[in-house]
Amino acid sequence: MSRELVANHLYGPSYVSLEWALSFYGLIPERVEEVTSVTTGYVKTFQTPLGRFSYVPLPPRFYALGATVSKQGEVAFMVATAQKALCDKLATLKPFRIRSARDMAALLLEDLRLDEAWLRSCDRSLFALCAEAGFKNRRFELLLKTLQRLDRA
């Protein structure tokens, strides 16, 4: 049984994102046990025989950006793209006291332990769209600035 599909149906609207999606794409080294999703609803957590499922809200204008359908065998489910999973993580971090590109680099590379090669090569257009959506856009401006610095390093 697909835990991602269960997450989509357990509480909606929702799609799998955050740590689960970052692990799904192989961008963080940690194994993630809790299926994490974003929703336009309320904060929810469910403990089931299949495991723990958690949901974090995002505003509707930000929610719809970057969600996609992924297929594993015969099972299709909604999941954030890799870039959107990072955007969702940045948007839901509390408290967020990143004040510079250096702080953002430490968050990305040391705290989240994201794959640096992916950060250098990923399509950044969604990050700009997230900034334009106006949801905590300072975070995404710093992300883009940090990625530009990584390119120069």
C-alpha positions in Angstrom: 0.0 0.0 0.0 1.3 3.5 -0.9 1.6 5.7 2.1 1.7 8.7 -0.2 -1.7 7.8 -1.6 -3.1 7.2 1.9 -1.8 10.7 2.9 -3.6 12.2 -0.1 -6.9 10.6 0.9 -6.6 10.8 4.7 -7.0 14.6 4.8 -7.6 16.9 1.9 -7.0 18.7 -0.1 -3.4 17.8 0.4 -0.2 16.6 -1.4 2.9 15.0 0.0 5.7 17.5 0.6 8.2 18.8 3.1 10.7 16.2 4.6 8.9 13.2 3.1 9.1 14.6 -0.5 12.7 15.8 0.0 13.6 12.2 1.1 11.5 10.8 -1.8 13.7 12.7 -4.3 16.9 11.7 -2.5 17.8 15.2 -1.5 18.3 14.7 2.2 20.3 11.8 3.7 17.8 11.1 6.5 15.2 8.4 6.3 11.8 10.0 7.0 9.2 7.9 8.9 6.4 10.4 9.2 4.5 11.2 5.9 4.4 15.0 5.7 2.0 16.9 3.6 0.7 20.4 3.0 -3.0 21.4 2.8 -5.2 24.4 2.6 -7.0 23.1 5.7 -5.8 23.0 9.3 -2.8 21.5 11.1 -3.6 17.8 11.5 -1.8 14.7 12.7 -3.0 11.1 12.4 -1.4 8.1 14.0 -2.5 5.0 12.0 -1.4 1.4 11.7 0.5 2.5 8.5 2.3 5.2 10.5 2.1 8.9 11.3 0.7 11.4 8.8 1.0 15.2 9.4 -0.5 18.1 7.5 0.6 21.8 7.6 -1.5 24.6 6.1 -0.4 26.9 3.3 -2.5 29.8 1.7 -4.3 28.7 -1.4 -2.3 31.0 -3.7 0.9 29.3 -2.6 -0.5 25.8 -2.2 -1.2 25.0 -5.9 2.3 26.0 -7.2 4.5 23.0 -8.0 2.3 20.1 -7.1 2.4 17.1 -9.5 1.2 13.6 -9.9 3.8 10.8 -9.4 3.3 7.2 -10.3 4.8 4.2 -8.5 3.7 1.1 -10.3 0.0 1.3 -10.7 -0.4 3.9 -7.9 -0.6 7.6 -8.6 -0.5 10.3 -5.9 -0.1 14.0 -5.5 3.4 15.1 -4.4 5.3 18.3 -4.5 8.1 18.7 -7.0 11.5 18.7 -5.4 11.7 22.5 -5.7 8.2 22.9 -4.2 9.0 20.6 -1.3 11.9 23.0 -0.5 9.7 26.0 -0.9 7.1 24.4 1.4 9.7 23.7 4.0 11.0 27.3 3.9 7.4 28.6 4.1 6.5 26.5 7.1 9.6 26.9 9.2 8.9 28.6 12.5 10.5 30.7 13.8 12.4 31.9 10.8 15.4 34.0 11.7 17.5 33.8 8.5 18.7 37.3 7.8 21.4 36.7 5.1 22.5 34.5 2.3 25.1 33.0 4.6 22.3 32.1 7.2 20.3 30.6 4.4 23.3 28.5 3.1 23.8 27.2 6.7 20.1 26.2 6.8 20.2 24.5 3.5 23.5 22.7 3.7 24.0 22.1 7.4 20.5 22.0 9.0 18.5 20.4 6.2 21.6 18.7 4.7 20.3 19.2 1.2 22.3 17.8 -1.7 24.5 20.7 -2.8 24.9 19.4 -6.3 21.1 19.5 -6.8 21.0 23.0 -5.3 23.6 24.1 -7.9 21.8 22.5 -10.8 18.1 22.6 -10.1 15.6 24.6 -12.1 15.0 27.8 -10.0 12.0 29.2 -11.8 9.6 27.8 -9.1 11.6 29.6 -6.4 11.0 32.9 -8.2 7.3 32.1 -8.6 7.1 31.4 -4.8 8.6 34.8 -4.2 6.2 36.4 -6.6 3.2 34.7 -4.9 4.1 37.0 -2.0 4.1 34.4 0.7 7.0 35.2 3.1 8.9 36.3 0.0 12.0 37.4 1.9 12.7 33.8 2.4 12.7 33.0 -1.3 14.7 36.1 -2.2 17.4 34.9 0.2 17.1 31.4 -1.3 17.7 32.8 -4.8 20.6 35.0 -3.6 22.1 32.0 -1.8 21.9 29.8 -4.9 23.6 32.5 -6.9 26.4 32.6 -4.4 26.8 28.8 -4.6 27.1 29.1 -8.4 30.0 31.5 -7.9 31.8 29.4 -5.3 
